[in-house]
């Protein structure tokens, strides 16, 4: 009788714990949905709205340059704040300031807020990935799953499904506001719409940023490993930086790094170059939002599907699929000459990039989470740094290089990443054979 009661209590505890994990996953995804509804739409419009002297793309380059540096101190920042939850809340205030600076964009307002935005982005995304991974590991333990990789991929799939709705909502809002508030939107480099439309749009986005910070502070629970974090001895800045930098000496990370870079470059190409050279140039700024909605829908729909199928197909196969799809899109864009009748093709290409985005994000972090099980914060900080380097490079040379040159650069990085991934797979199989041989012996 007592044994039966213990089993029932254990099952009840398991059910309560798993419900709590799912609740926190949904809250986490929802607050990122709110905050990145604003940033995603603003980023997609920067190259056109603030085109004078390249202010828009230069500010985005500063965001990602600052983000690269912020990834170095991200683990220390999280330890200093005391938890991933409160790191997320604190960093959301940087989003509020960034959106506010876009009301009156200039070199003196947009550049400092862009640097600040990048400075808090490393800690924000490292905290998010660490929170998500620790939740997936706890979930796998509760349900006694053999493979943690499958649960990490599933949690990432659910998160990015909701998070990617920000692209749909943000771009839909911007398209509706600009379509309603402008009489004649030009296709040239100078935005000629009514300024009141801009203020309406930014006002909506500012409310989203404020709500994200409030909901995260009030509804998100502390992460599963927070007790270990709070009880740990204080870590010196130099020690934490050393832990983060040491990841670069790990051969597995070095081999995967080019793929992390190309994943970042791919996202920057869509939000910067495709919008300017293939959408605004041909169809006008009013179509940017609708094209990016297609991109976000493809990413949103494919994210949970990919996360679910990971248990049956495996991350490695999906990474190879991402390599092939990325290469096909780059070659097609190199050969393609868009015109005013190319709307369907532009939407198809945008959707293809959305699927590639989902593949890179879910599968690369699933592999990193399993290859580096005891050093999540430092590894994820470095992974975010690699992606930020890719974005920073694309935005930095965006105004200086022709589109074909940019595409050739991406192809070269993708080729390097493919070779690196092949060597990584070979090394993993060799190590597994040696371990199996040692166990047998």
Buried (B, 14 or more C-beta within 10 A) or exposed (E): EEEEEEEEEEEEEEEEBBEBBBEBBBBBBBBBBBBBBBBBBBBBBBBBBBBEEBBBBBBBBBBBBBBBBBBBBBBBBBBBBEBBBBBBBBBBBBBBBBBBBBEEBEEEBBBBBBBBBBBBBBBBBBBBBBBBBBBBBBBBEBEEBEEBBBBBBBBBBBBBBBBBBBBBBBBBBBBEBBBEBBEEBBBEEEBEBBEEBBBBBBEBBBEBBBBBBBBBBEBBBBBBBBEEBEEEEEBEEEEBBEBBEEBEEBEBBBBBBBBBBBBBBBBBBBBBBBBBBBBBBBBBBBBBBBBBBBBBBBBBBBBBEBBBBBBEBBBBEBBBBBBEBBBEBBEBBBEEEBEEEBBEBBBEBBBBBBBBBBBBBBBBBBBBBBBBEEBBBBBBBBBBBBBBBBBBBBBBBBBEBEBEEBBEBBBEBBBBBBEBBEBBBEEBEEEEEEEEEEEEE
